[in-house]
């Protein structure tokens, strides 16, 4: 009795070790069907109910619409005859409906929902030798896919492995039957292959294989129903090693623009270093690159642009002239999804800083003595706010300029006193009230300038 128990425990332990390192199997079910096939109309609801009950984490259902029985005018076949015929020939199918489970024939008819569910659920328990991670994106009329297949430790596969990528319309509904069998609703309709019906030849000797490709979007597709299936298949045995549902590509996550910090000063005798937080892409394996843009114009009319950055930092080759500079960063993945960085408060998709005259501890003559610009009070404000300043006694010309977030001048004050304040009542130079929002006020006096931010709330 003890020996039997120990043997059972040993076998159980071996089974746990074997499955712990295997990927979760998703079963691929491929059907041959047609809207001109009377038995298909009878059996398809049973097949689809079994698929629906198990869910796409267990089984992926793919229907090839064929050209028989006569008249062979199924519109879902006519939309891609060549690739449908390729798959039918691949399996040497000559009946409809016909089901292939992970590359092998499903038990013969009659089919029942419970019987199909049991068959597919048991198949899903088999260890999968490969893991698949893929995502897709749609942009400018193109559907792009990229992904990675990895061989799990302890498994081996032949050299005949192909990675196939299919575009599938999860559901198509017609207002009237498109064929002769009365069906109007169709599930898992095959639309096209990315990379062709032959797929991508995968060499997994090094453990991983990456792939990418794209196809044109057909105008007849309902993009709200489009999904992408990926599977790994041995062409010698037809066995499917695993399948996966590609994830819709997501843009890189939000990130902050950190240095130079919002409305801070940088000396004009050193290069400027820009730093921002790393953007995290929710799709594993995506490669992120950054584009940095900076300009002394808030509208970025004549910017300096740096592209292809793979690190979240950049230092200018030289020093920048005195003035206020605006900067922004865009993070993009290889599929083209992009996210703009935000200021630390999460309000703006840009930041700004001031390049000021460098000062020296040993030579105070370079210090712009007598200059000061205070934070407005109150802030936020409604309807008016006070801005205080100080200027050298011998300075003759100075201005306080108020701009909106687009860099457009809203109001300008000429400053005639060495120290004092101005009251802004939220109107422009024509006396018209401006809208609520963030505004910037800038003290300009010769080569000296300083900018601060204020918020008008109505």
LODRENMAR-881517 format. One record per residue (C-alpha): x, y negated, z negated. Coordinates in nm, 4 decimals. Layout:
BEGIN
X/Y/Z
...
//
This chain:
BEGIN
0.0000/0.0000/0.0000
0.2831/-0.2386/-0.0902
0.4685/-0.1533/0.2308
0.1566/-0.2231/0.4324
0.1067/-0.5590/0.2606
0.4711/-0.6571/0.3117
0.4532/-0.5593/0.6771
0.1400/-0.7686/0.7208
0.3059/-1.0684/0.5565
0.6145/-1.0280/0.7737
0.4080/-1.0151/1.0919
0.2074/-1.3182/0.9779
0.5287/-1.5097/0.9103
0.6591/-1.4270/1.2557
0.3352/-1.5453/1.4117
0.3530/-1.8724/1.2194
0.7108/-1.9340/1.3316
0.6165/-1.8622/1.6926
0.3199/-2.0991/1.7037
0.4749/-2.3740/1.4926
0.7070/-2.4668/1.7760
0.4616/-2.4246/2.0638
0.2566/-2.7033/2.2154
-0.1194/-2.7011/2.1873
-0.2645/-2.5288/2.4906
-0.5343/-2.7004/2.6913
-0.7057/-2.4571/2.9286
-0.7473/-2.5556/3.2944
-1.0682/-2.4303/3.4567
-1.0944/-2.4769/3.8337
-1.4253/-2.4169/4.0092
-1.5133/-2.3777/4.3750
-1.8606/-2.5188/4.4295
-2.0763/-2.7015/4.6822
-2.3927/-2.9054/4.6989
-2.5079/-2.6650/4.9718
-2.4670/-2.3564/4.7502
-2.7932/-2.2373/4.5828
-2.6220/-2.0150/4.3188
-2.4035/-2.3124/4.2236
-2.7112/-2.5143/4.1328
-2.8193/-2.2304/3.9034
-2.4839/-2.1650/3.7330
-2.3275/-2.5112/3.7147
-2.5391/-2.6218/3.4150
-2.4177/-2.3133/3.2246
-2.0533/-2.3816/3.3125
-2.0783/-2.7495/3.2274
-2.2521/-2.6799/2.8957
-1.9669/-2.4495/2.7915
-1.7098/-2.7120/2.8910
-1.8987/-2.9842/2.7068
-1.9280/-2.7729/2.3928
-1.5532/-2.7020/2.3752
-1.4464/-3.0554/2.4681
-1.1481/-3.1820/2.6638
-0.9052/-3.1111/2.3809
-0.9638/-2.7416/2.4583
-1.0581/-2.7203/2.8259
-1.0238/-2.9415/3.1334
-1.2784/-2.8703/3.4061
-1.2017/-2.9406/3.7712
-1.4455/-2.8769/4.0591
-1.3326/-2.8437/4.4218
-1.6276/-2.8989/4.6553
-1.5964/-2.6576/4.9470
-1.7314/-2.6416/5.3007
-1.9562/-2.3393/5.2692
-2.2290/-2.2277/5.2940
-2.3493/-2.4034/5.6076
-2.3937/-2.6848/5.6957
-2.0709/-2.7631/5.5038
-2.1375/-3.1347/5.4767
-2.0846/-3.1808/5.1028
-1.9730/-3.5479/5.0762
-1.7286/-3.4652/4.7944
-1.5574/-3.2150/5.0243
-1.5600/-3.4515/5.3214
-1.3827/-3.7214/5.1159
-1.0655/-3.5065/5.0895
-1.0873/-3.1974/5.3080
-0.7153/-3.1253/5.3392
-0.6262/-3.1041/4.9705
-0.9421/-2.9093/4.8830
-0.8558/-2.6563/5.1548
-0.5004/-2.6359/5.0167
-0.6259/-2.5306/4.6735
-0.8847/-2.2883/4.8085
-0.6134/-2.1213/5.0189
-0.3760/-2.1225/4.7206
-0.6168/-1.9018/4.5233
-0.7557/-1.7215/4.8316
-1.1097/-1.8066/4.7238
-1.3978/-1.7078/4.9523
-1.7012/-1.7321/4.7240
-1.8931/-2.0074/4.5512
-1.9296/-2.0579/4.2695
-1.5903/-1.9232/4.1654
-1.3980/-1.9910/3.8445
-1.0226/-1.9732/3.7873
-0.8982/-2.0010/3.4281
-0.5345/-2.1061/3.3849
-0.4580/-1.9695/3.7312
-0.6306/-1.6329/3.6819
-0.9797/-1.5218/3.7788
-1.2457/-1.5689/3.5137
-1.4422/-1.2512/3.4260
-1.6963/-1.1735/3.6941
-2.0538/-1.2937/3.6903
-2.3050/-1.2992/3.5331
-2.1733/-1.5887/3.3258
-2.3277/-1.7101/3.0041
-2.2453/-2.0218/2.8077
-2.1372/-1.8224/2.5032
-1.9307/-1.5825/2.7139
-1.7438/-1.8621/2.8898
-1.6856/-2.0461/2.5631
-1.5408/-1.7315/2.4065
-1.3121/-1.6656/2.7043
-1.1777/-2.0182/2.7130
-1.1467/-2.0568/2.3359
-0.9433/-1.7352/2.3174
-0.7209/-1.8509/2.6031
-0.6583/-2.1776/2.4171
-0.5090/-1.9797/2.1265
-0.2214/-1.8530/2.3424
0.1063/-2.0395/2.2776
0.1968/-2.2880/2.5495
0.5626/-2.2921/2.6584
0.5509/-2.6554/2.7699
0.4231/-2.9840/2.6322
0.2903/-3.2565/2.8619
0.2784/-3.6284/2.7913
0.1415/-3.8543/3.0654
-0.0384/-4.1820/3.1162
-0.1876/-4.3681/3.4098
-0.2714/-4.7237/3.5055
-0.4753/-4.8912/3.7776
-0.3516/-5.2181/3.9232
-0.3964/-5.3954/4.2570
-0.5784/-5.1043/4.4165
-0.3216/-4.8443/4.3135
-0.3445/-4.5692/4.0526
-0.0013/-4.4944/3.9054
0.0956/-4.2009/3.6856
0.4096/-4.1300/3.4877
0.4859/-3.8578/3.2393
0.7176/-3.6013/3.0919
0.7086/-3.2231/3.0627
0.9195/-3.0629/2.7914
1.0031/-2.6966/2.7413
0.9428/-2.5829/2.3852
1.2233/-2.4108/2.1961
1.2125/-2.0327/2.2168
1.0360/-2.0257/2.5549
1.1574/-1.9947/2.9113
0.9857/-2.0457/3.2456
1.0738/-1.9494/3.6010
1.2199/-2.1719/3.8695
0.8872/-2.1781/4.0545
0.7265/-2.4279/3.8196
0.5279/-2.7116/3.9758
0.3765/-3.0126/3.8017
0.0428/-3.1035/3.9580
-0.1439/-3.4271/3.8981
-0.5105/-3.4548/3.9974
-0.7419/-3.7546/3.9975
-1.0832/-3.6412/3.8757
-1.4174/-3.8175/3.8574
-1.5691/-3.6913/3.5342
-1.9278/-3.7394/3.6491
-2.0956/-3.8318/3.9769
-2.4685/-3.8919/3.9908
-2.6748/-3.9281/4.3070
-3.0252/-4.0725/4.3228
-3.1195/-3.7967/4.5672
-2.9505/-3.4609/4.6409
-2.6503/-3.5042/4.8741
-2.6771/-3.1393/4.9824
-2.9351/-2.8679/5.0268
-2.9339/-2.7055/4.6803
-3.1142/-2.9853/4.4945
-2.8256/-3.0882/4.2656
-2.7833/-3.4591/4.1943
-2.5335/-3.4535/3.9045
-2.1811/-3.3196/3.9405
-1.9069/-3.2816/3.6797
-1.5275/-3.2838/3.7078
-1.5193/-3.3678/4.0779
-1.1724/-3.3418/4.2321
-1.0782/-3.6575/4.4202
-0.7102/-3.6374/4.5132
-0.3629/-3.5320/4.4043
-0.0866/-3.7690/4.3015
0.2258/-3.6257/4.4593
0.0300/-3.4027/4.6974
-0.1271/-3.0609/4.6463
0.2176/-2.8983/4.6220
0.2984/-3.1118/4.3190
0.6402/-3.1951/4.1782
0.9054/-2.9220/4.1602
1.0135/-2.9183/3.7977
1.3538/-2.8013/3.6794
1.3222/-2.7431/3.3071
1.6705/-2.5999/3.2558
1.7637/-2.9151/3.0660
1.4480/-2.8995/2.8578
1.2589/-3.1939/3.0091
1.1289/-3.3156/3.3427
0.9951/-3.6640/3.4143
0.7691/-3.7583/3.7022
0.5858/-4.0571/3.8435
0.3784/-4.1368/4.1475
0.0858/-4.3352/4.2775
-0.2110/-4.3175/4.5139
-0.4458/-4.5728/4.6633
-0.7789/-4.6114/4.4877
-1.0699/-4.5024/4.7058
-1.3493/-4.7642/4.6997
-1.6111/-4.4903/4.6510
-1.4631/-4.3867/4.3150
-1.6403/-4.5014/4.0011
-1.3359/-4.6180/3.8065
-1.5233/-4.5966/3.4763
-1.5375/-4.2185/3.5301
-1.1858/-4.1639/3.6652
-0.9543/-3.9337/3.4703
-0.6154/-3.7819/3.5486
-0.5296/-3.4163/3.4807
-0.1719/-3.2881/3.4675
-0.0789/-2.9211/3.4608
0.2308/-2.7039/3.4930
0.1912/-2.3987/3.7157
0.4102/-2.1063/3.8206
0.3590/-2.0728/4.1960
0.4840/-1.7131/4.1942
0.2202/-1.5865/3.9503
-0.0301/-1.8751/3.9704
-0.0225/-1.8886/3.5881
-0.0869/-2.2316/3.4368
0.1512/-2.2868/3.1447
-0.0403/-2.5835/3.0062
-0.2629/-2.8751/3.1034
-0.3171/-3.2244/2.9670
-0.5427/-3.5235/3.0060
-0.3347/-3.8297/3.0908
-0.3973/-4.1310/2.8714
-0.4977/-4.4642/3.0251
-0.1889/-4.6798/3.0077
-0.1933/-4.9412/2.7338
0.0062/-5.2615/2.7347
0.2925/-5.3050/2.4869
0.1778/-5.4119/2.1412
0.1813/-5.7666/2.0080
0.5120/-5.9144/1.8973
0.6321/-6.2449/1.7561
0.8644/-6.5171/1.8842
1.1011/-6.5610/1.5905
1.4143/-6.7656/1.6706
1.4372/-7.0571/1.7281
1.1511/-7.0847/1.4824
0.8445/-7.2910/1.5642
0.9278/-7.6644/1.5612
1.2809/-7.6307/1.4236
1.6008/-7.8091/1.5245
1.8999/-7.6660/1.7102
2.2258/-7.8581/1.7491
2.3303/-7.9552/2.0996
2.6907/-7.8365/2.0565
2.6196/-7.4605/2.0549
2.4399/-7.2174/2.2884
2.0822/-7.1320/2.1920
2.0013/-6.7776/2.0823
1.6458/-6.6555/2.1338
1.5216/-6.3666/1.9204
1.1840/-6.1970/1.9166
1.0398/-5.8871/1.7543
1.0468/-5.5580/1.9440
0.7250/-5.4807/2.1290
0.6032/-5.1284/2.0559
0.4424/-4.9435/2.3454
0.1571/-4.7105/2.2438
0.2413/-4.4753/2.5309
0.5377/-4.2553/2.4318
0.8214/-4.2654/2.6796
0.7340/-4.6014/2.8331
1.0329/-4.8271/2.8962
0.9830/-5.1913/2.7969
1.1595/-5.4852/2.9593
1.1296/-5.8517/2.8661
1.1104/-6.1756/3.0609
1.2194/-6.4941/2.8833
1.1101/-6.8346/3.0130
1.2137/-7.1689/2.8634
1.1685/-7.5275/2.9781
1.1737/-7.8850/2.8469
0.8275/-7.9220/3.0018
0.5323/-7.7787/2.8080
0.3675/-7.6766/3.1367
0.6775/-7.4731/3.2342
0.6920/-7.6615/3.5630
1.0663/-7.6041/3.6220
1.1611/-7.3199/3.3902
1.4741/-7.1174/3.3395
1.3705/-6.7527/3.3758
1.5623/-6.4475/3.2573
1.4238/-6.1092/3.3655
1.5045/-5.7436/3.3070
1.6033/-5.7804/2.9419
1.6007/-5.4510/2.7522
1.6903/-5.6005/2.4138
1.4848/-5.8506/2.2156
1.7495/-6.1232/2.2171
1.9200/-6.3581/2.4616
2.1823/-6.6312/2.4264
2.2196/-6.9111/2.6792
2.5488/-6.9342/2.8661
2.5899/-7.3000/2.7696
2.4481/-7.5695/2.5447
2.1130/-7.7361/2.6068
2.0653/-8.1105/2.6393
1.8894/-8.3038/2.3650
1.5129/-8.2713/2.3876
1.2172/-8.0496/2.3045
1.2075/-7.7045/2.4640
0.9204/-7.4616/2.5021
0.9770/-7.0878/2.5365
0.7807/-6.7685/2.5833
0.8499/-6.3981/2.6330
0.6547/-6.1318/2.8218
0.6976/-5.7594/2.7496
0.6142/-5.5202/3.0352
0.6199/-5.1442/3.0768
0.7222/-4.9658/3.3962
0.3600/-4.9389/3.5105
0.3166/-5.3153/3.4960
0.1056/-5.3592/3.1818
0.2224/-5.6748/3.0051
0.1865/-5.8562/2.6726
0.2953/-6.2097/2.5853
0.4682/-6.2807/2.2560
0.2956/-6.4982/1.9965
0.4222/-6.7575/1.7539
0.4507/-6.6183/1.3968
0.1083/-6.7620/1.3092
-0.0438/-6.5638/1.5954
-0.2005/-6.8725/1.7542
0.0052/-6.9569/2.0636
0.1692/-6.7494/2.3351
0.4717/-6.9796/2.3238
0.6989/-7.1502/2.0738
0.9045/-7.4691/2.0826
1.2159/-7.6147/1.9242
1.4128/-7.9379/1.9296
1.7711/-7.9722/2.0459
1.9181/-8.2572/1.8412
2.2465/-8.4409/1.8166
2.5074/-8.2259/1.6455
2.6274/-8.3587/1.3105
2.9651/-8.3173/1.1438
3.0416/-8.2897/0.7731
3.3746/-8.4665/0.8297
3.2391/-8.7434/1.0497
2.9093/-8.8884/0.9333
2.9135/-9.1409/1.2169
2.7347/-8.8809/1.4345
2.4441/-8.8506/1.1916
2.1338/-9.0374/1.3090
2.0911/-9.2237/0.9817
1.7610/-9.3871/0.9044
1.5463/-9.1568/1.1155
1.2580/-8.9698/0.9535
0.9269/-8.8283/1.0709
0.6860/-8.7070/0.8058
0.4191/-8.4425/0.8352
0.0850/-8.6041/0.9056
-0.1650/-8.6282/0.6213
-0.4216/-8.4911/0.5905
-0.3586/-8.1835/0.8026
-0.5886/-8.0369/0.9284
-0.7842/-8.3587/0.9652
-1.1133/-8.5099/1.0731
-1.1666/-8.7788/1.1874
-0.8247/-8.9450/1.1353
-0.4756/-8.8763/1.0036
-0.1719/-9.0838/0.9032
0.1775/-9.0283/1.0432
0.4658/-9.1954/0.8573
0.8126/-9.2620/0.9978
1.1429/-9.4395/0.9314
1.3767/-9.5998/1.1846
1.7141/-9.7749/1.1624
1.6718/-10.1485/1.1104
1.8643/-10.2326/1.4281
1.6593/-10.0067/1.6566
1.4514/-10.2042/1.9025
1.2588/-9.9422/2.1004
1.0761/-9.6383/1.9591
0.7564/-9.4574/2.0455
0.5295/-9.1992/1.8885
0.3754/-8.9772/2.1567
0.0855/-8.7367/2.0968
0.0381/-8.4452/2.3396
-0.1953/-8.1477/2.3638
-0.0862/-7.7828/2.3874
-0.0536/-7.8162/2.7662
0.2039/-8.0922/2.7235
-0.0324/-8.3612/2.8532
0.0071/-8.7040/2.6949
-0.2985/-8.7968/2.4892
-0.1959/-9.1111/2.3007
0.1161/-9.3248/2.2673
0.2072/-9.5756/1.9962
0.4855/-9.8345/2.0205
0.6715/-9.8600/1.6900
0.7929/-10.2101/1.5975
0.8745/-10.1729/1.2293
1.1753/-10.0039/1.0694
0.9395/-9.8024/0.8531
0.5696/-9.7629/0.8509
0.2878/-9.5426/0.9644
0.0308/-9.5066/1.2360
-0.3234/-9.3829/1.2016
-0.4562/-9.1612/1.4771
-0.8320/-9.1350/1.4955
-0.8496/-8.8475/1.7431
-0.8897/-9.0585/2.0571
-0.6832/-9.0868/2.3740
-0.5325/-9.3988/2.5296
-0.8724/-9.4811/2.6824
-1.0485/-9.4593/2.3482
-1.2271/-9.1325/2.4271
-1.2545/-8.8693/2.1546
-1.0469/-8.5569/2.2123
-1.1570/-8.2023/2.1364
-1.0637/-7.9950/1.8336
-0.7339/-7.8122/1.8519
-0.3607/-7.8285/1.7983
-0.1726/-8.1434/1.8945
0.1938/-8.2387/1.8793
0.3359/-8.5750/1.7818
0.6878/-8.6693/1.8858
0.9084/-8.9528/1.7647
1.1228/-9.0802/2.0539
1.4031/-9.3262/1.9877
1.6941/-9.3293/2.2292
1.8633/-8.9890/2.2174
1.6854/-8.8968/1.8965
1.3558/-8.7102/1.9045
1.1594/-8.4963/1.6653
0.8292/-8.3137/1.7102
0.5719/-8.1896/1.4618
0.2378/-8.0156/1.4890
-0.1069/-8.1139/1.3597
-0.4560/-7.9693/1.3762
-0.7761/-8.1609/1.4507
-1.0904/-7.9861/1.3268
-1.4320/-8.1286/1.4076
//
